[in-house]
Amino acid sequence: MCILCGQMISSFHWSDMKEMDSQEYKRSKLKKARIISEILQFYGLYFKIWQNSKFIISDKKGKTIIVDDLGELWARVEEILGMSADPLDANLLRFLENTNSKQ
């Protein structure tokens, strides 16, 4: 447990593979973070990994939420936005398509 914030330092989500060595695990986590960051850019949100086990999402006004794992992510996105967010929204999918075509 973090002595500063009281958060549990490590957690394990089902999407994290136990068989991975530490380099594979870190690479996988960074890839997921990059994809999530691209999605959240559509909503004007920022996303980063915190303490190599949790995530932080924030908006342009500075509101910040700590997210324990990927299972909690979308609910926290909606919480920070103050509205529902559809991951299959046609505008979001077009945004991602345009973002990926520029890379």
C-alpha angles and dihedrals in degrees: 000000000000110000091209102051106012093236120141106253100216133036133165124219123197090243090063110087115229093204094064120106116233095267093050090046092051092046091050092048092050091050091051090047092052092051093046091047090054091051094048092049086071088063094043092252131135124221132193141160114254124203089346091278110060136043135232124210122187139171131225091266091060099255105149133191129188112223119203099204145340092274090065097041103091094046090052091048089056090045094054092043093047090223140068118277123205114212088200095051109142091227091052092049091050090048091052091046091052092045092051094045089058093057 
